[in-house]
Amino acid sequence: MSPDVSSGGPPPPAPTRERPGFGAHTLRVWWADRRGRLPYRRYRDLEDRPRRLAAQDASLLTLALGLTYLGWLAWVVWPGRGLPDLCFLAAEALAFLLLACLAFDIWHLRFHRPEGLPLPTPPPRVDVFVTCCGEPLPVIHTTLQAVRRIAYEPLTVHVLDDGGSPQVEALACSLGFHYHSRVQAGLPRRDAKSGNLNFGLGQSDGEFILVLDADQVPQPDIVTRLVGFFQIPRVAYVQSRQSFYLPEGDPFYNRDEIFYEVIQCANDRANAVISCGSGVMYRRAALLEMGGFATWNLIEDFTTSYELVSRGWKGIYYPYALTRGLAPQDLAGVYRQRFQWCLDTMRLFFWDNPVRKPGLTLSQRLHFLVIMVSYLVSGLVFPVFYVIPLVAYWQGYTILEGREWQYVALRGAYLGATLLMFRYLFYHKEAAKQFRMLCGLFPVYAAAIGAALLYPPGRKPSYRLNNHAPFAEVRPWWCLLPQLVVVVLHLTLPLWSLHCGWAPVNLVVFNSLFSAFVIWTLGDLILAGLRRPQFTPAMDPRQVYGI
């Protein structure tokens, strides 16, 4: 067994909750790491140390410069206390809060060996749940054929079809799989996918459950590389990295390297791994202890892992892709997917916030808050930065007038340190692309944040299947209307302000730097939404799924 894990058999019947703190112990570990005095027994812990120390140094520098800049900005804004200026200050403060959460959360990553852990003896019984709900038959067929090639025994496959399709039933039975449908059983399709999974729990009895979406094609060794981790006491779920068939350039950043290759590895270290709903294996005993998969939210994944961790169970992130599936290929699909993700996350933020969630450590609370605060910043803070320069063109005044060079020096140093911090925190991933995607999706996230306030406990929004017609080419121009309006205003209002004499030339020139930055950030999503996706043959999902 790898030296980075505990050995042992099945978990104890009663939870022995580990509650590592975020105070003195963390500081001792940090200081020992700085001096090179840790044992470094975990996989890649020593090799990652130079990046880790550089990330810490860059993060501390960024936070120091950020506090200096915010202090100066507060000193400038507070005497006048104009509404636009206070909004600008609040937006900068919330953006700094996100940076602070990132700095403290993700500088220390945890890795696992590619081969996983050795199989227990005897191998435990594993159920595979393949959830379906009206996806194209070739998509389901490709996935089930791949499931048939999974090299593990004893294995039982359950096809959970909420579409009640006779064709899917015939396909499942021809492959020797168990077919279950709430529609055919005369049961209501309550709670969407989570209800379907709970229905599957009642039709199966395996000790562990591998969940696969209908479009997620698994590798033959998926079970053997995940099931060994359950020898660690109190492990409730193991999530593998997600991968997708993507067009050239990945225009909508569905690869999401920062989340799958950085944030989840940091979550692993804090025992705050987020389940992604597919390519994830659960311990049945853990699910039954909490009454099954969580049904409170639209999607069961995040909420189920959130509940399990708060009850003292552990989650592990296996940072290697063992499945490949579909991702939205047009902007409408991206909007639906990201809206649902944000809505579920923000419902937790408003109605079951990690700050007051019983059973979580301070470190776990911060890790869950990173995702939530990133949505808040994208949906509510970024739009403030888009509007402030426009107000200055119209009013002919900015609080920074006469202090332009002080602002450039302080904000420039803060920005430069932030870029350096991202370079080391995000492992040279495409942080700029992630940033521009967050910026461009501001209307989606703002709408989801507002909707989350309208759905407290007791009310549940409706669920829409995202991959019902995965290859339909839908590019409605109106999806880009909010972004286009912002870009057009930033292109025209500076010239109109000069023409009408609303603002002096030096203010227009200074503000035009902000306008250029806004156009650059939003232009990425606008161009992606207008282009037709181009696939290389190996990554074309229509060929993979035979459509």
Rosetta blueprint (number, residue, H / E / L):
1 M L
2 S L
3 P L
4 D L
5 V L
6 S L
7 S L
8 G L
9 G L
10 P L
11 P L
12 P L
13 P L
14 A L
15 P L
16 T L
17 R L
18 E L
19 R L
20 P L
21 G L
22 F L
23 G L
24 A H
25 H H
26 T H
27 L H
28 R H
29 V H
30 W H
31 W H
32 A H
33 D H
34 R H
35 R L
36 G L
37 R L
38 L L
39 P L
40 Y L
41 R L
42 R L
43 Y L
44 R L
45 D L
46 L L
47 E L
48 D L
49 R H
50 P H
51 R H
52 R H
53 L H
54 A H
55 A H
56 Q H
57 D H
58 A H
59 S H
60 L H
61 L H
62 T H
63 L H
64 A H
65 L H
66 G H
67 L H
68 T H
69 Y H
70 L H
71 G H
72 W H
73 L H
74 A H
75 W H
76 V H
77 V H
78 W L
79 P L
80 G L
81 R L
82 G L
83 L H
84 P H
85 D H
86 L H
87 C H
88 F H
89 L H
90 A H
91 A H
92 E H
93 A H
94 L H
95 A H
96 F H
97 L H
98 L H
99 L H
100 A H
101 C H
102 L H
103 A H
104 F H
105 D H
106 I L
107 W L
108 H L
109 L L
110 R L
111 F L
112 H L
113 R L
114 P L
115 E L
116 G L
117 L L
118 P L
119 L L
120 P L
121 T L
122 P L
123 P L
124 P L
125 R L
126 V E
127 D E
128 V E
129 F E
130 V E
131 T E
132 C E
133 C L
134 G L
135 E L
136 P L
137 L H
138 P H
139 V H
140 I H
141 H H
142 T H
143 T H
144 L H
145 Q H
146 A H
147 V H
148 R H
149 R L
150 I L
151 A L
152 Y L
153 E L
154 P L
155 L E
156 T E
157 V E
158 H E
159 V E
160 L E
161 D E
162 D L
163 G L
164 G L
165 S L
166 P H
167 Q H
168 V H
169 E H
170 A H
171 L H
172 A H
173 C H
174 S H
175 L L
176 G L
177 F L
178 H E
179 Y E
180 H E
181 S L
182 R L
183 V L
184 Q L
185 A L
186 G L
187 L L
188 P L
189 R L
190 R L
191 D L
192 A H
193 K H
194 S H
195 G H
196 N H
197 L H
198 N H
199 F H
200 G H
201 L H
202 G H
203 Q L
204 S L
205 D L
206 G L
207 E L
208 F E
209 I E
210 L E
211 V E
212 L E
213 D E
214 A L
215 D L
216 Q L
217 V E
218 P E
219 Q L
220 P L
221 D L
222 I H
223 V H
224 T H
225 R H
226 L H
227 V H
228 G H
229 F H
230 F H
231 Q H
232 I L
233 P L
234 R L
235 V E
236 A E
237 Y E
238 V E
239 Q E
240 S E
241 R E
242 Q L
243 S L
244 F E
245 Y L
246 L L
247 P L
248 E L
249 G L
250 D L
251 P L
252 F L
253 Y L
254 N L
255 R L
256 D L
257 E H
258 I H
259 F H
260 Y H
261 E H
262 V H
263 I H
264 Q H
265 C H
266 A H
267 N H
268 D H
269 R H
270 A H
271 N L
272 A L
273 V L
274 I L
275 S L
276 C L
277 G L
278 S L
279 G L
280 V E
281 M E
282 Y E
283 R E
284 R H
285 A H
286 A H
287 L H
288 L H
289 E H
290 M L
291 G L
292 G L
293 F L
294 A L
295 T L
296 W L
297 N L
298 L L
299 I L
300 E H
301 D H
302 F H
303 T H
304 T H
305 S H
306 Y H
307 E H
308 L H
309 V H
310 S H
311 R L
312 G L
313 W L
314 K E
315 G E
316 I E
317 Y E
318 Y E
319 P E
320 Y E
321 A E
322 L L
323 T E
324 R E
325 G E
326 L L
327 A L
328 P L
329 Q L
330 D L
331 L H
332 A H
333 G H
334 V H
335 Y H
336 R H
337 Q H
338 R H
339 F H
340 Q H
341 W H
342 C H
343 L H
344 D H
345 T H
346 M H
347 R H
348 L H
349 F H
350 F H
351 W H
352 D L
353 N L
354 P L
355 V L
356 R L
357 K L
358 P L
359 G L
360 L L
361 T L
362 L H
363 S H
364 Q H
365 R H
366 L H
367 H H
368 F H
369 L H
370 V H
371 I H
372 M H
373 V H
374 S H
375 Y H
376 L H
377 V H
378 S H
379 G H
380 L H
381 V H
382 F H
383 P H
384 V H
385 F H
386 Y H
387 V H
388 I H
389 P H
390 L H
391 V H
392 A H
393 Y H
394 W H
395 Q H
396 G L
397 Y L
398 T L
399 I L
400 L L
401 E L
402 G L
403 R L
404 E H
405 W H
406 Q H
407 Y H
408 V H
409 A H
410 L H
411 R H
412 G H
413 A H
414 Y H
415 L H
416 G H
417 A H
418 T H
419 L H
420 L H
421 M H
422 F H
423 R H
424 Y H
425 L H
426 F L
427 Y L
428 H L
429 K L
430 E L
431 A H
432 A H
433 K H
434 Q H
435 F H
436 R H
437 M H
438 L H
439 C H
440 G H
441 L L
442 F H
443 P H
444 V H
445 Y H
446 A H
447 A H
448 A H
449 I H
450 G H
451 A H
452 A H
453 L H
454 L H
455 Y L
456 P L
457 P L
458 G L
459 R L
460 K L
461 P L
462 S L
463 Y L
464 R L
465 L L
466 N L
467 N L
468 H L
469 A L
470 P L
471 F L
472 A L
473 E L
474 V L
475 R L
476 P L
477 W H
478 W H
479 C H
480 L H
481 L H
482 P H
483 Q H
484 L H
485 V H
486 V H
487 V H
488 V H
489 L H
490 H H
491 L H
492 T H
493 L H
494 P H
495 L H
496 W H
497 S H
498 L H
499 H H
500 C H
501 G L
502 W L
503 A L
504 P L
505 V H
506 N H
507 L H
508 V H
509 V H
510 F H
511 N H
512 S H
513 L H
514 F H
515 S H
516 A H
517 F H
518 V H
519 I H
520 W H
521 T H
522 L H
523 G H
524 D H
525 L H
526 I H
527 L H
528 A H
529 G H
530 L H
531 R L
532 R L
533 P L
534 Q L
535 F L
536 T L
537 P H
538 A H
539 M H
540 D L
541 P H
542 R H
543 Q H
544 V H
545 Y L
546 G L
547 I L
